[in-house]
Amino acid sequence: MSAGRKYRHHEHAEPTTSTIRAGILILGLIVIATLIATVPHLLWP
């Protein structure tokens, strides 16, 4: 059972980096979407 817990803990510890990467990608997409949405308003007030 301890081996299963160890594996589970390792499995839980690994997605943190991929979760951070996904968060950065999502933030980047939000920033790009915001720029696309705001730039036309800046060009044509």
C-alpha positions in Angstrom: 0.0 0.0 0.0 2.9 2.3 0.8 4.3 1.7 -2.7 0.9 2.7 -4.2 0.9 5.8 -2.1 4.5 6.6 -3.2 3.4 6.2 -6.9 0.3 8.3 -6.3 2.4 11.0 -4.7 4.9 11.0 -7.6 2.0 11.2 -10.0 0.6 14.1 -8.1 4.0 15.9 -7.9 4.6 15.7 -11.7 1.6 17.6 -13.1 2.6 20.8 -11.1 5.1 21.8 -13.9 2.6 21.0 -16.7 -0.1 22.8 -14.7 2.1 25.9 -14.4 2.9 25.6 -18.2 -0.8 25.3 -19.0 -1.5 28.3 -16.8 1.2 30.4 -18.5 -0.2 29.3 -21.9 -3.8 30.3 -20.8 -2.5 33.6 -19.5 -0.7 34.2 -22.8 -3.8 33.5 -24.8 -5.8 35.8 -22.5 -3.3 38.6 -23.1 -3.3 38.0 -26.8 -7.1 38.0 -26.9 -7.2 41.2 -24.8 -4.7 42.9 -27.2 -6.8 41.8 -30.2 -9.9 43.1 -28.5 -8.4 46.5 -27.4 -6.1 47.4 -30.3 -9.0 48.2 -32.8 -10.4 50.5 -30.1 -7.1 52.3 -29.7 -6.8 52.7 -33.5 -10.4 53.7 -33.9 -11.6 55.5 -30.7 
